[in-house]
Amino acid sequence: MLRFVFRRLIQLVPILLGLSILLFAWVRALPGGPAQALLGQRATPEAVRDIEVQLGLDRPLWEQYLQFLWRAVRLDFGASLQTGQPVVDEMMRRFPATIELALCALLIAVAIGIPLGYLAARRHGTWVDHVVVSGSLLGVTVPIFFLAYLLKFVFAVQLGWLPTAGRADARARTEHPTGFYVLDGIITGDLGASWDAITHLILPALALASIPLAVIVRMTRASVLNVLNEDYVRTAEAKGLLAGTITRRHVLRNSMLPVTTVIGLQLGVLLAGAVLTETVFAFAGVGKFMADGIVERDFPTIQGFILVIAVIYVVVNMIVDLVYGLLDPRVRVS
């Protein structure tokens, strides 16, 4: 197992190096160069020259790349043009919100998606199966921003059941030692603050969970259908084993292997894809900060966001591989 982990860690190195090269090339390929992009309409030949000297853009490309790589390893992406603070500090301040939202969305997707997928497979060819498949197709095709605005209009504006925006009531005076508002309320003993944070999470989490939910439903359905046709399942049924035993030991255990991979990949997608959801609900996470950075042409923030999210996505994939190895001994042996 240690060799398996070590091999996966070694494979991360060329991936991250390739990513850093692509990101470095993208920044240098901006129209007019990074200095022109940073200055915008205020760009003059003197100002561009000063920025290039300040950022080291007047040096050879190989030297610029090595400097960029060394700063990236130290998580030094420069200062945000929006706040003047280091990009990594701004991201660390906002990452708990994005992680909280992504985990909540993933919990909804898994809790609903796996049972629905299993039910559709067990009722294959019936109206239940058709409804579930059609619903999953709808979940994939409806844009997240449209669903977010629809949920916000119906449940927040028209019915008034849930808050319209933000992470918590602006009038609340609650301490947030970790930045995870739900957890902070539990730690400080303020359960009302935790409930307030949960109500602010419901709508954005539902909107963000729509695509992962649809993907998990379809993958679970396909995987369960495949396992149900295996000889060992028919043998277990012929031996007279209880239906619950067959479902637990043979069907679910084997069908969850590909579903586990999809769940892990969806977590990476949720962390990177919360930009639209956080923007619609004014949810103060990394995605909202990234969207503001695009509007303000804050390239240090954009560059740091892309690199950090890509690293997280790669690490999540590695963890999925490890979990897959734990679930399926054949992977460890190979």
SVG drawing of the C-alpha trace seen along z (x, -y; Angstrom):
<svg xmlns="http://www.w3.org/2000/svg" viewBox="-45 -57 62 79">
<polyline fill="none" stroke="black" stroke-width="0.4" points="0.0,0.0 2.9,-2.4 4.3,-1.7 0.9,-2.5 0.8,-5.8 4.4,-6.7 3.8,-5.9 0.7,-8.2 2.7,-11.0 5.5,-10.7 2.9,-11.0 1.8,-14.3 5.1,-16.0 5.0,-16.1 1.3,-17.0 1.9,-20.0 5.0,-21.0 3.0,-20.9 0.2,-22.9 2.7,-25.6 4.1,-25.8 0.6,-26.3 -0.3,-28.9 3.0,-30.7 2.5,-30.7 -1.1,-31.9 -0.1,-34.9 2.7,-35.9 0.3,-35.5 -2.2,-38.1 -2.7,-40.9 0.0,-43.5 1.6,-41.3 0.9,-41.1 1.9,-44.7 -0.5,-46.0 -3.3,-43.8 -2.6,-44.9 -2.6,-48.6 -5.5,-48.6 -6.4,-52.1 -3.8,-53.6 -1.0,-52.0 1.7,-54.3 5.1,-53.3 6.8,-54.5 4.2,-52.7 4.5,-49.5 8.3,-49.6 8.1,-50.2 5.7,-47.2 7.9,-45.0 11.0,-45.8 9.0,-45.4 7.6,-42.0 10.9,-40.8 9.3,-40.7 12.4,-42.2 14.4,-39.1 14.9,-36.0 11.8,-33.7 13.6,-30.7 14.6,-32.9 11.0,-34.3 9.7,-30.8 12.1,-29.6 11.2,-32.6 7.5,-32.0 7.9,-28.3 9.8,-29.2 7.2,-31.7 4.4,-29.3 6.0,-26.6 6.1,-29.1 2.4,-30.1 3.6,-33.6 1.3,-34.9 1.8,-38.5 -0.8,-41.0 -4.4,-41.2 -5.2,-44.3 -8.6,-44.4 -7.6,-44.5 -3.8,-45.1 -3.4,-42.0 -1.4,-38.8 -3.5,-36.6 -2.8,-33.5 -4.2,-35.3 -7.3,-36.3 -7.8,-32.8 -7.3,-31.3 -9.9,-33.7 -12.4,-32.7 -11.7,-29.0 -13.7,-27.8 -16.9,-29.2 -16.2,-27.4 -15.3,-24.1 -18.4,-24.3 -20.6,-25.0 -19.0,-22.2 -19.3,-19.6 -22.9,-20.5 -23.7,-20.2 -21.8,-16.9 -23.7,-15.6 -27.0,-16.5 -25.9,-14.9 -24.7,-11.6 -27.6,-11.3 -30.2,-11.7 -28.3,-10.4 -27.2,-7.0 -30.7,-5.9 -32.4,-7.3 -29.9,-5.5 -30.3,-2.3 -34.1,-2.6 -34.0,-3.3 -31.8,-0.2 -34.1,2.0 -37.2,0.7 -35.4,0.8 -37.8,0.1 -40.7,-1.1 -42.1,-4.6 -39.9,-5.1 -36.8,-4.5 -38.0,-6.8 -38.7,-9.6 -35.4,-9.3 -33.4,-9.3 -35.4,-12.2 -34.8,-14.2 -31.1,-13.5 -31.0,-14.7 -32.8,-17.9 -30.2,-18.3 -27.3,-18.2 -28.9,-20.5 -30.2,-23.3 -27.4,-25.9 -26.4,-26.4 -26.9,-30.2 -30.4,-29.8 -31.3,-27.3 -29.8,-29.5 -31.8,-32.5 -35.0,-30.3 -34.5,-28.9 -33.7,-32.3 -36.8,-33.9 -39.2,-31.1 -38.0,-30.2 -36.4,-33.5 -38.2,-36.3 -41.8,-34.8 -42.1,-32.4 -39.6,-34.1 -38.6,-30.7 -34.9,-31.2 -32.4,-34.0 -31.5,-35.6 -27.8,-36.0 -24.7,-35.9 -23.4,-33.3 -25.1,-34.6 -27.5,-37.3 -25.6,-40.6 -27.1,-41.7 -25.6,-38.7 -22.5,-39.2 -21.0,-35.8 -17.4,-34.7 -15.9,-32.6 -12.7,-31.0 -12.4,-28.5 -14.3,-30.3 -16.7,-27.3 -19.8,-29.0 -21.8,-25.9 -18.9,-24.4 -18.2,-27.7 -21.7,-27.9 -21.3,-24.4 -17.8,-25.2 -19.0,-28.5 -22.2,-26.9 -24.4,-29.2 -26.7,-26.7 -28.8,-29.6 -25.8,-30.8 -25.3,-27.3 -28.9,-27.1 -28.6,-30.5 -25.6,-29.4 -27.4,-26.2 -30.4,-28.2 -28.0,-30.4 -26.4,-27.2 -29.5,-25.5 -30.3,-27.4 -26.7,-27.7 -26.0,-24.1 -29.1,-22.9 -28.1,-24.9 -24.5,-23.7 -25.6,-20.0 -27.7,-19.8 -25.0,-18.6 -23.2,-16.2 -26.6,-14.8 -27.5,-14.0 -24.1,-12.5 -24.2,-10.3 -27.7,-9.1 -26.8,-8.0 -23.5,-6.4 -25.2,-4.5 -28.0,-3.3 -25.6,-2.0 -23.2,-0.4 -26.1,1.3 -27.6,2.6 -24.2,4.0 -23.7,5.8 -27.3,7.2 -26.5,9.1 -23.3,10.7 -23.3,14.5 -22.4,14.1 -25.6,12.1 -27.8,14.7 -26.0,17.4 -26.7,15.7 -30.3,15.3 -30.5,19.0 -29.0,20.0 -31.8,18.2 -29.9,15.5 -31.9,12.6 -32.5,9.7 -30.9,7.3 -27.8,9.5 -27.5,9.6 -28.0,5.9 -25.4,5.1 -22.7,7.6 -22.9,8.1 -24.7,5.4 -23.9,2.1 -20.3,3.1 -19.3,3.8 -21.4,1.1 -20.0,-1.6 -16.5,-1.3 -17.0,-3.5 -19.4,-5.7 -16.7,-6.4 -14.5,-7.7 -17.2,-9.9 -17.9,-11.3 -14.3,-12.2 -14.0,-13.9 -17.2,-15.8 -15.8,-17.2 -12.9,-18.7 -15.4,-20.1 -17.5,-21.6 -14.5,-23.4 -13.6,-24.9 -17.0,-25.4 -18.7,-27.4 -17.9,-30.8 -21.4,-31.2 -23.3,-30.0 -21.3,-32.2 -21.8,-35.2 -25.6,-34.7 -26.0,-34.3 -23.2,-36.8 -21.6,-33.9 -18.2,-35.2 -16.1,-32.3 -13.1,-31.9 -15.4,-31.7 -16.9,-35.1 -13.5,-36.5 -12.3,-35.0 -15.3,-36.5 -14.6,-39.9 -10.9,-39.5 -12.0,-38.8 -14.1,-42.0 -11.3,-44.0 -8.5,-42.4 -6.9,-41.2 -4.4,-38.8 -2.4,-37.8 -5.7,-36.6 -6.8,-34.8 -3.3,-33.1 -3.3,-32.0 -6.9,-30.7 -6.2,-28.6 -3.0,-27.1 -4.4,-26.3 -7.7,-24.9 -5.8,-22.7 -3.5,-21.4 -6.6,-20.6 -8.2,-18.8 -5.1,-16.7 -4.8,-15.9 -8.5,-14.9 -7.9,-12.6 -5.0,-11.0 -7.1,-10.5 -9.8,-8.9 -7.2,-6.5 -6.2,-5.5 -9.8,-5.0 -10.4,-2.9 -7.3,-0.8 -8.8,-0.3 -12.2,0.8 -10.8,3.0 -7.8,5.2 -7.3,6.0 -6.1,2.3 -3.5,2.7 -2.2,6.0 -1.9,4.5"/>
</svg>
